[in-house]
Each structure stands twice: as C-alpha cells, then as structure tokens.
Amino acid sequence: MSRFILVAAVSVLFASMSVADRPNVVFILVDDLGYMDIGANNPETFYETPHVDRLAATGMRFTDGYAANPVCSPTRYSIMTGRYPSRVDATNFFAGKRSGRFLPAVLNDRMPLEEITLAELLKSAGYATFFAGKWHLGPNEEFWPTRQGFDVNKGGHVAGGPFKAGKYFSPYANPRLDDGPKGEHLTARLAEETVKFIRDHKDQPFLAYLSFYTVHTPLMAPKELVEKYQAKAERLGLDQQQAFGDEEQVWDGAKQPRRVRQLQAHATYAAMVESMDTAVGRVLSTLDELGLTNETIVCFTSDNGGLSTSEGSPTSNLPLRGGKGWLYEGGIREAFLIRAPGTTNPGTICDVPVMSIDFYPTIAELTGVEIANDQTVDGKSLVPLLGGKSELARKSLFWHYPHYSNQGGFPGGAIRSGQWKLIERLEDGRRHLFNLKEDIGETRDVADRHRELVETMTSQLHDWYGEVDAKFLRAKPDGPAPWRP
C-alpha cells in the first residue's frame, strides 16, 4: 500500500511542472552485445555501427561501464530498479538452475511487484511509458511490463528470446506482438513500434524503452546482410578456421579446454549487429525529424558481455577475457553511452567505473523526479560525470554470481576498486587480483604480490555480501559442503 501512496504523492508534486521541464527518455538495451562490438569502443571491429557511433559522438562514452551481472535477467532488474540484484536473489537468468560441483544458490525468478521501477517512477511524474522487445523479468503475465509501470508493451513476455515460430522473422508467435507481413524482421519491427510511440507522444514527456532481442541466439539475419559480411570476411582474408583458440578455464573442479573466439568474422552475427544499428538509427533520426533531440535523454547499453565461449561463440571480446557468463571483463564490461542534452558535451569520454545500477538515479536526477528517502537505491547518479566532473562518490563496485553459467563461467563474486579487481571463487574461496590499468586482459594474477590489498578488498566484498543478504552455493544430497565466506 505504501508504494501506491508514494506514487500518488509524487504525481501531485509534478502535476504543475511544464513539459519543457521534463526531458523525454529513450533507453536502448541490446541483448548480449559485446563491449568490443561497436566502433566507438573498437575502431578495428569487423562490425559496422555508424548510428551507435554517432550517438557516442554526440554524448558521453563510458570506457569502464559495467553490467551488474554477467547474464541477462539480473542486469535488467538492476536497470529497472537501480539496485543490486543480490538484494532479491535475482542472481541468474530467470530459470537458470544448472548445477556443477555444488548446487547453485537459491534463485528468485521474478522482479517483485513491490519494486518501484524506472517506468513507475517516471509515470508518477506524468510520463507516458512504452516497452518494446525482450523483458525476461518474470514467469507469467502477472509480472509483464504493464504490471510494472509501462502503459504499452510490444513484445515483452515470459520467454527470454524469440525462440518460436519464425524467431527473428514474422510470424513471431509472440503473445504481445502481432505478426507482420511474412518475413518481416523483428529488429526493424521493434524500432518501428518505438518510432510510432514517439510520434504519438511527441507533445508530452515519454519513456521509450527499446529492448532488442538481438544479438542473442538464434543467429539469424536478413540474407542480403549476411552475404555482405561473408564477402567482407573473404575480402579481408579472415579465415573462420583460425577464429578460435583454447583458453583453459575451470569447470566443475577439472581443467578442460574451452573454445574461445579470438576473431570477429561471423557474417550472421555481423549482420545482426548492423540490423540493430540501423534500428537505432531509425529511432535517433525520428528524434531529429520531430525536433526532440535536444529534449531527449538517450541511454545505450547491453545486459552482459558478448557470447564468446559457447552456443556458437559468434563474437570475440579480445583483449577482454571471457564473455557472457563470466566475471572476467569480457562478461561484464559493456558499451555504455549517455546523451543528456544540456548536460553532456558532445564526444566526451569518461573512464570512471560505472554500472547498470546507475542509470536509475541518473535518469531520476536528469528528469527532476525525486526518489523517496526510504527507497533503497544502490546506484549513484552519473550527472556529476556527465557534467564534466572526474570523480564519483563511490569507492567500489560489486558483483555476485553464485551459479554455473551455461557458457562455462564459474560461481564467484568480484569487486573493483580503482584500477584493481578481485575475483573470489565461491566453490573454494580462491581469490585472484588483477590490475586493470596494466592488464585489461586479466592475464596476470598478482594476488601473491599484494596480499594486504587482497585481504582489504576481500573484507569489503564480504561486508557487501552481508549488506545485500547474498546467498551462496549449496551442497548436493550427501555431498560435501561448499566453501562459505
């Protein structure tokens, strides 16, 4: 009951504000996009992303932007609430229950309705709210976007991806997205739905949340684009047979070689990236056409790192280690862009570590919507950074992934403090320390050379576990007990 009283009170507070006082918000989330997949982060990328790169050139690019988790649902929760997903035990993709040497931690497979989502926060201030694409934040209709503050829902439902019927092409078999003409491309359709919403609401403040299914598997793209990148790979002399190398990782207590893609050359994946970029361009050009560019905040990010160690391993994150499902940089460092007219200068770059939990308080401050004093938000507003400051009032970022990922990643926790990053394995408590300034690829574990720092960072990580009531691995029936922090 208290949540609805709060929302009503905030609505009254903002009823007298003019539309000009409240900028629009366009939030773009790409599923499984790797940090090195966009030209703004990687000028040598095989993929072509001119529209995303234009967004970076007109706003701020964060070089050290992170997802709150190496897989999707937890990060999506963190964006919607500004909170670490460990607070509600939403620490794996919903329905992810793979076991290994031990049973994974207890998993909550829904975003609680009690949360005040980003959509609910802005709706309380008079915003029209729209969601398109992948949701993956609840097990049934009770937890779909329209129950979490969105007026309109185009696509968001239980399933994590377009896994039925035509998948990325109509017919979609999606209960919240009518089929288009046979063969219509899903990525383009979601952009058109977003454009329609923007046009229909151009005279009132709005939140348009475009959550692409792409570049998640299944790997499917328009034929002409696939052929374009097949020809490009051939022209550049990129040999698919040499795209992989073996990187030894730990899985279930035994060292086994795991194939890790080391070369960006997958034609279908490249076509999926370009399709996404074209869709982003469609939305951005609509803002330009309607004269809304200077009145609209645009955010762009991904929910986890690029898929490089399983399920076809379509992209390479090098020099970052690992990918989706791993606590290494390849699994959690993301494309992270914000354009806030009147606050950000075009083409600015920030190297302060930031995280997906920060979008919520940042958008709140930029739109002038106050967060209640008794509402727990872990993120920090990035407005000082967007305005040119070089520091943020925060010492460390934390991760907690007490699961065995589908991509081979091990259960672990992590903390980043300045240039230092510590990873703690939850099976046995082993700790690894990396200096990201000198070793962004996390190839040199220097824990033995900095024992005091390891102990300090471990203590901070364990204190944080307690703060968020983190859950851990469980013993199998009649099996040994797992390590406990």
N, C-alpha and C positions, 0 to 999 in steps of 0.2 A: 504493500500500500504506500509506503514512504516514497518509493521511486516515482509513482504517478503523481503524488503531491509535489515532489521536486520538479518534475517535468512541467506541471501546470504552472507552478510559480515562476519558472524561468520563461515560460511562454508569455505570461503577463508582463514580465520585466522587459522583454524585447518587442512587445507589441507596438511601441511608439517609435521604434527605430525605422529609418528610411531604408529602402532597398540599397541605396548607394553606400550605406554604412556596412553592408554585409556582402562581402565578395562571394561569388559562386565558387564551388569546389568541384574539380574533376579529378577523380582518383583512378589511376590506371595500374592494375595489378596483372602481371604476366606470370603464368604458371611454369615453374622450372627454368626460367631464363637464367643463364649463367652470367656472372659479372663480366667475363671477357667476350660476351656475345654481341655487345654494342660498340659501335665505332668510337663513341665518346670515351669509353674506357680502354679500348684496344684498337688503335688505328690500323693494326695488321689483321683484324678479324676477317675471316672468309665471308662473313655475312654482310648484308647491306642494310643499314639502318639510318637513312638520311633524316627521317622525320623525328626519331628519338634523339638523334644527334642535334637536330635543330632545337629541340626542347632544352637539351643540356646547354646549348649555346645562348639561350635566352633566359636561363635561370641559374641555379646553383647545382653543381655536381659534387656529391659527397664521395670521396675516394675510399672511405672506410665506413660505408654504410652496411648494416647487418640485418639479417632476418633473426627473429627471436628463437628460431628453431631450424634444424636442417631439413625438415619436411613441412608439408603444406598447412594442415589444419591449425596447428599451434600458432604459426605466424599470422594466419588470417585472424585468429582470435586476438592476437596482440595488436593488430592494426585497428580492429573494431573497438577495442576497449582501452588501449594504452597500458595494458597490464601484462606482466609475465604469465605465460600460460601455465606455469607450475602452480600458480595460486589456486587453480581449479582442476588440477591433474589432467589438463588437456595437452599432454606432452608428446603425443604421436599423431600421425594422420588418423582420423577417426575410423575405427575398425581395424587398426594395425595392432595385431596381437602376436606377432612372431616371437617365438622363444629361441633361446640358444643354450648356452651352458646353464642359465637360470631362466626363470620365468620373468617376463618384463614387469615393470611397475603397473599398478592399477591404473587404468585409463578411463577418463571421463570422455564420452564420445559426443558431447554436445556443448554448445555455448549456452550457459544458463540464461534463462529469460530475465533473471534479475539484473543482469548486466545493463548498464546504460551505454548502448552502442554509439558509435560515431553518428549513425543515422538518427538515432533518438535524440542525441544532444543537439544536432542541427535542426531537426524537425521542431523541437521545442522553441526554437528561435524563429520559426516561420519559414524554414526551408522546405521546398519540395524535394523529395528524395527518390532516387532511382537506382536500381541494381540490375546489372546485366552480366550473365555468364556463370562461372563456377562459384559455388557457395561453400559446400563441404564443411558446414559448421553445425550439423545436427542430423539425427537419424530419421526424422519424419517431418510431415508438414507442420507440426507444431513449432518447429524450430527454423522454418524457412524465413527468407528475408522480410516478408511482410509482417512477421511476428516480432521482428527486431528493428522496426523503425522505418522500413522502406515502403513508400507509397506504391511503387511499381516494381515488379520483379519479372525480368525477362531471362529465364533460363535457370536461375538458382533453385536447386532442389537437393535431394539426398545424395545422389551419385557424385563421385569426385571428378568425373570427367565424361566426355562424350563417348560412352562405351557401347552404345546400342545403335541399331538400325544403320544409317549412313555415316554415323560417327561425326566426322567433320563436314559432311555434306548432307543436304536435305534428301530424304526425310530424317529428322533428328531423333524421334522417339523421346522427346523431352516434354514432360507434362506442363512446363511453364514457358514453352516456346513453340508457337505454331510453325508447322512446316512451311518452307518457302517453295519456290519452283524447284523441281527435281535437279539436284546438283548444285544448288545454292551453297556457297561456302560459309560455314558457321562464323569464322572470324570476321568476315566482312559484314555478316548479318548483325552481329552484336554491335559493331560500330554504327551501323545504320539505325539500330534501335536507340542507341545513345544519342546520335545526332537528332533524331526525331524528338526525343525528350527535351533536348536543349532548345530546339526551335520552339517547342510548345510552351516552354517555361522561361523564355528569354527575358520576360519582363518581371520576374520575381527571383529571389535568391534560390539557388538549387545546389544539390549534391548529386552528381552523376558518378556512380561507382562502376567502372568498367573492368570486370574481372575475367580476362581471357581464359579459355580452356587451353589454348595453345601456349607454350610449345610442348605441353605434356603429350606423352604417348597416348594413342597410337600415332605413329609417324605417317601423316597424310597431308598432302598439299595439292594445290592446282597443278595439273600436269605440265602446263607451259612454264611454270616457275621451276619445277623440278628439272625440266630439261635445260633451262637456263643455267642452273648451277652444276648440272652434270657437264655441260660444255665449259663452264668456268673452271671446274676442277681439272678437266683434261687440258685446258689451255695453260693452266698454271703448273701442270706436271705433278699434281698431288696424287700420290699412289695410295689407294684405300688399303692395300695390303700392308702398308707400313704405318697405319694410323694408330696402332696400339702398341703398348709396352706393358710389361708385367711389373706391378708395384706390389711388394709384399705388405699385406695388412694382416691384422689378427682377426680371425673369425672363429668363434666357438672354441677358443683356447688353443687352436692349432694354426700354425703359419701355413697359408696356402696362397699361391699366386692369384691375383685378381687382375683381370684385364682393365686397363685404364686408358681411355682415349687420349692421345697426345697430339692429334692433328685435327683441326677444324676443316672438314672436307665433305661432310654428309649432305648430299644435294637436297634430300627431302626436308631435313631439319633446316637447312638454309632457306628453303622456300617457305617454311613455316614462320621463320623469323621475319622474312620480308613481308609476308602476309600480315603479320602483327604490326609491323612498322607502317605499312600502308594504311591499316585501320587506325592507328594512332594519328597519322597524318590527316585522315578524314575528319577526325574529331577536332584536331587543332585548327584546321582550315575553316571549319564551321564557326569556331570561336572568332576567328579573324573576320569572316564574312559578316557575322552578326554584330561586330563591334564590341565583343565581350572579352577580348583578350586581356585588356588592362583591368578588367573587373573579375578575373577568374584565377584562382589558385589552381595550379596543376601539379599533381604528385605522380611519380612513376617509380615502380619498384617491382621486385619479384618475391615469391614466398619462400624460396630456398635456392640453393645453387644449381648449376647445370648438371644434367644427368650424364655422368662420365664413366660410371663403373658397373652398370647393369642395364638390362632392358634395351639392348641395342647400343648403349653408350654413344648417343648421337653427337655429343659436343665435347670439346676439350676446354678445361678451365686453366690450363697452364699459363703462367707459372704457379698458380694456386694449386695446392694439394687437395686431392679428393674431389668430391662433388656432392650432389644431393644425397642426404642420409648420413653425412659425415660431419663431425665437429671441426674438421680442418677448414681452412679458409675457403676452399672451393665449395663447401657445403653451406656456408652461412654468409659469406660476403656477397653483397647484391648491388646491382645497378640501383642507384638511389638519387633521384632527381626531384627538385622542388623549384617551381617558378611561382614566386609570390610578387606580383606587380606592386611597385611602390615600396617594397622591402628588399628584394634581391636585385643586385646589379647583374646585367647580362654577362654570361660566360664566366662566372665566378666559380672557384674550386675550393672545397673545404676538406681538410684531412683529419678533422676531429672525429673520433669514433662515435657513431650514432646507430640507432636501432629502430626497428619497426614499431616498437612501443612509443616512439617519439612523435609519430605522425598525429596521434590523437590530441595531445596537448598543444602541438604546434598549430594544427588547424583551428583548435578552440581559440587560441590567442589571436591568430590572424583574422578570424571572423568576429572576434569580440564576444564570444559566447563563454560565459564563466562556468568552470567546473566546480561543483559543490565541494565545500571544505571537507565533508565527511566521505567523499568519494575517493577510494584508493586508486591512484594512477601512478604507475611506476616510471613512465616516460617523462622526459624533460622537453619543454618547449624549445624548438630549434630557432626561434625568432632571433635571439641574440646572434647566432651564427649567420643566419640569413641576412642580418643587417650589417655584417662585417666584423663582428667580434671573433676572436681566435680561441676562446676557451668556453667551456660549458661547466656548470657547477655540478660535476659528477666525476667520481674517481674511477669507477669500473663498470663494465658490462658483464652480464652473466648468461650462461646457457645451462640447460638441464635436459638431457635426453636419455632417460632410463629405459631404453628399448634397443632391440636388434633391428636395424633398418633393413628394408628389402634390398637395399643397394650395397649391403656388406658392412655398413658402419657399426661400430661397437657402442654399447651403452656408456655414457660419460657425462661429465659436467665440464664447464670451462669458464674462465674468467679472463677478461682483457683489461689491463691497467696500463695506460700509456702505450709504450711500444712492446710491452710484454704480454704474452698469452700463455696461460697454463691450462692444460687439459688433464683431467683426472678420470681414469678408467674405473667404472663402477663395479666391474667383476672382481677386481683385486686391489684397487686403490693405487695403482701405479700412476705416477704423475710425470708429465712432460712439459718442459718450458721452452718457449721459442721467443726470439727477439724478432718481431715482425719488421722492424725497420731495416735490419741487416739480412733477414732471411724470410722473405714473404712466402716462400715455398714450404716453410716448416720442415726443412730437410735436416736441420741440426738441433738435436735436443740438448740444451745446455743446463738441464736441471742439476747435474752433478757439480757444475761450476758456480751455481748461485743457490746454494742450499737455504740460506736465510731468506732470500726472496721467495723461494718455493714455499717455505713454511708460512710466510706472511700472506701470500696470495691464497694458499690453501685455507688458512684460517678465515680469510674474508669470504671465500667461496662457501665454506661450511656455515658461516654465520648467515649468509644469504639463503642457503638451503633451509635453515630454521625459520627465517623470516617469511618465506613463501610456502612453508609446510611441504617441502618437496618429498616425494615418495620414491622408493628405490626398488631394486631387483628383489625378487622373491625366490625362495628355494623351491625346487621341484619336489613332488612327493618322494620321501625317503632319500632326497638328495642333500648335498652339503649346503650349508648356509652361505649366502653371498656376503661379500665384504660390506661393511657399513661405515659411513663417515663419522 
